[in-house]
Amino acid sequence: MLKIRARYLEALEKEEFDQMPGRVYVRGFVRSYASFLGMDPGEALALLDEAWPEQKEEEPQPEEREKELFRATFSWWKPRYTRYVLGVVAVALLFTLNLIWQRGEGYEGQVAEKSKVEEKAAPQRETVERKADKSGVRNDQKKEESTQEKKEETAPRYEGVELVLTANRGQCWISVTADGNKVFEGIMNQNEVKTFRANRAMTVKLGNAGAVQVTYNGQDVGYLGGLGEVVVKEFAAAR
């Protein structure tokens, strides 16, 4: 059975190809109809091409393609748009130039005014700076004198001998004699601090001199020797 509608068969027999759905479908109908009738499908298709030759559209030349593309792209453009756009550009350009000119004139005026103000203020500024420098020197001198006086007032006055021993670098065996009397003998542990006083003189013996920091009458003496070194030191009373 043919699966072709009757109206298409009728149009095909009458060669009314404009009533057909399309050339591809027509060729399929002809091939099926020829096979159904026992004809050669190739000969039937050749007769179809003679009766209904395929029309090939001429391809446009590259120049024509470019013209068509340009027309399609700018089809919305009209002369009145050109005048409108040019007018807008001209107004914007005039506005920009006017703004630049105003800014430049204002900047030059500000620079000139600033220069005049600075010229007028320069002598006054120099006078003020000189006075400030002199005042600063006098104030610094007064501060130094005041600081020196405060140091002299607050500095402790030692009568005799005062030793402060601080074990900063480990344990140390020590022996301390004050005015001929042994006042301490033993081990100082890490970070331990001991203070001794005497009227005339004091002798200290350190079994690990590099471990103990010594302060004599408020003055840092440092370490009397190296680690593991035995040192004996005598300190006299301040006069």
Secondary structure in CASP SS format (residue, H / E / C, confidence):
PFRMAT SS
TARGET T0000
AUTHOR 0000-0000-0000
METHOD secondary structure of the structure
MODEL  1
M C 1.00
L C 1.00
K C 1.00
I C 1.00
R C 1.00
A H 1.00
R H 1.00
Y H 1.00
L H 1.00
E H 1.00
A H 1.00
L H 1.00
E H 1.00
K C 1.00
E C 1.00
E C 1.00
F H 1.00
D H 1.00
Q H 1.00
M C 1.00
P C 1.00
G C 1.00
R H 1.00
V H 1.00
Y H 1.00
V H 1.00
R H 1.00
G H 1.00
F H 1.00
V H 1.00
R H 1.00
S H 1.00
Y H 1.00
A H 1.00
S H 1.00
F H 1.00
L H 1.00
G C 1.00
M C 1.00
D C 1.00
P H 1.00
G H 1.00
E H 1.00
A H 1.00
L H 1.00
A H 1.00
L H 1.00
L H 1.00
D H 1.00
E H 1.00
A H 1.00
W C 1.00
P C 1.00
E C 1.00
Q C 1.00
K C 1.00
E C 1.00
E C 1.00
E C 1.00
P C 1.00
Q C 1.00
P H 1.00
E H 1.00
E H 1.00
R H 1.00
E H 1.00
K H 1.00
E H 1.00
L H 1.00
F H 1.00
R H 1.00
A H 1.00
T H 1.00
F C 1.00
S C 1.00
W C 1.00
W C 1.00
K C 1.00
P H 1.00
R H 1.00
Y H 1.00
T H 1.00
R H 1.00
Y H 1.00
V H 1.00
L H 1.00
G H 1.00
V H 1.00
V H 1.00
A H 1.00
V H 1.00
A H 1.00
L H 1.00
L H 1.00
F H 1.00
T H 1.00
L H 1.00
N H 1.00
L H 1.00
I H 1.00
W H 1.00
Q H 1.00
R H 1.00
G H 1.00
E H 1.00
G H 1.00
Y H 1.00
E H 1.00
G H 1.00
Q H 1.00
V H 1.00
A H 1.00
E H 1.00
K H 1.00
S H 1.00
K H 1.00
V H 1.00
E H 1.00
E H 1.00
K H 1.00
A H 1.00
A H 1.00
P H 1.00
Q H 1.00
R H 1.00
E H 1.00
T H 1.00
V H 1.00
E H 1.00
R H 1.00
K H 1.00
A H 1.00
D H 1.00
K H 1.00
S H 1.00
G H 1.00
V H 1.00
R H 1.00
N H 1.00
D H 1.00
Q H 1.00
K H 1.00
K H 1.00
E H 1.00
E H 1.00
S H 1.00
T H 1.00
Q H 1.00
E H 1.00
K H 1.00
K H 1.00
E H 1.00
E H 1.00
T H 1.00
A C 1.00
P C 1.00
R C 1.00
Y C 1.00
E C 1.00
G E 1.00
V E 1.00
E E 1.00
L E 1.00
V E 1.00
L E 1.00
T E 1.00
A E 1.00
N C 1.00
R C 1.00
G C 1.00
Q C 1.00
C E 1.00
W E 1.00
I E 1.00
S E 1.00
V E 1.00
T E 1.00
A E 1.00
D C 1.00
G C 1.00
N E 1.00
K E 1.00
V E 1.00
F E 1.00
E E 1.00
G E 1.00
I E 1.00
M E 1.00
N C 1.00
Q C 1.00
N C 1.00
E C 1.00
V E 1.00
K E 1.00
T E 1.00
F E 1.00
R E 1.00
A E 1.00
N C 1.00
R C 1.00
A E 1.00
M E 1.00
T E 1.00
V E 1.00
K E 1.00
L E 1.00
G C 1.00
N C 1.00
A H 1.00
G H 1.00
A H 1.00
V E 1.00
Q E 1.00
V E 1.00
T E 1.00
Y E 1.00
N C 1.00
G C 1.00
Q E 1.00
D E 1.00
V E 1.00
G E 1.00
Y E 1.00
L C 1.00
G C 1.00
G C 1.00
L C 1.00
G C 1.00
E C 1.00
V C 1.00
V E 1.00
V E 1.00
K E 1.00
E E 1.00
F E 1.00
A E 1.00
A C 1.00
A E 1.00
R C 1.00
END
